Amino acid sequence: MKTISQSTVPTKIISLEWGRIIALIAIITIHAKPFSATPLFNGEPWLSLVLNQAGRFAVPLFFLLAGYFIAPKLISAPLQTLKRYSLPLLKVWFFWSIIYLLAPYNLTLLLEQGYLAEREGYWQFLLSTPLNTLFEGGLVHLWYVPALICVAAIIAVLNQYQKVALLLPIAIILYMYGLAAGSYQPIFGLEAPIFTRNGPFFSCLLVAIGFEIRRVNCRCKFNIAMALLPKSV
């Protein structure tokens, strides 16, 4: 890899913009679940399953891009940038949390038993894990917003106190703990206060990689990037 000067970094990178569009389509596809009922191959919706797995690059890419694009501002004015960056995200998180808390989505139950019966079960579920609910909001899909704010806060504090060299070690430790207390919990027996997909456990490493790429202004040659591509998808 080699470093480049800040002046050579374009303000808008077409390939990244296209990456955002493709990732957005992938996320919509994951949640819309097209072809989940048809066509079936040997009784399984293989096309839907393949599309679901193929779209799993999208959220990691958004985290990487977030770290890449916010890096200059977090370096120059960390705490001020954290405030300007987090407040709009918190407003989005709060607004949509209220909507998801109030809007019924089981129409059959709503028509048969009424509004409170439809909503009460979900409200009780959220109240049963209040800390995890704080990191997810009114619906699980909002987990991305608190996760991004957590990482922005970590990077801002490290930059404020000139400890940015600790970012990647902290991110790796959080990631390893997230795996040990999450996907590999039956092996390691660790318990986490929240679902480790939420918060900074996985997002910190991804955002940190994007942040570091921008901070040191590094890039690799096209043939190296293509060689790494199959290992990253």
Phi, psi and omega in degrees: 000160177220156181265153178230157181284154182301328183292339181272356178277116182293150180289331178225120181256114187300319182297322179290324177296319176294323176300319177299316182297314180296319179296321178297317177297320180297318180294318177299320180295319180300316185277330179284335178052057176293153179064021179287339180252333181202146359281154178250139176237114186056037178080004181240140179279071187298324179297317177296319180294319179295315178298322179298313181288325180295334182271002185288352176286342195295307182296314174304322179295318179297322176296315179301314181294324178299315178296322181294314187281333182271350186307308184302320182287322178293331179284317185281324181214076190301306185288322177295319178294320178302316180295312181293329183280321188279322185302311177299322179294320178296323178296317178297314180300315182292315182300310183286333175297316178298317179299313182293329178290326186265330187277121177286146177234351173263087186294328180296312178295323179299314181289327184277320188239352177101172187296310184297322179296323180290321185273330189300318181299319180289320177298318178296323178298316179294320180291337181288337177228070188298322181293316178295323177299325178300328181268002178239327183086200184290345177208149188303330184295344181277003183301332183300322185293306177299325179298318180292320179295319178302314182291320177301322179294317179299313181294320180297315180295317179297320178291321181300322183257018176057042180238031186296339178297340179277353187299305183296317175302317178297317181297319180293318178298315178298319181295315181295320177295319178301320177290314184295325181263002181242262183299325183255023180302320178298335181276312187268340178071019179276148178244136179247147180291338178225165173299122192288351170294333181274173176067207188268000192299313178260324185294328185299316181295319182293313179295322180297322178297314177298319179298315182292323177302317180285322184297317181264001178051056182252154176209161178236161182292158185301317183293327176291318179299318179292327177292327180280335186305311182299334181280344186257355182244000000 
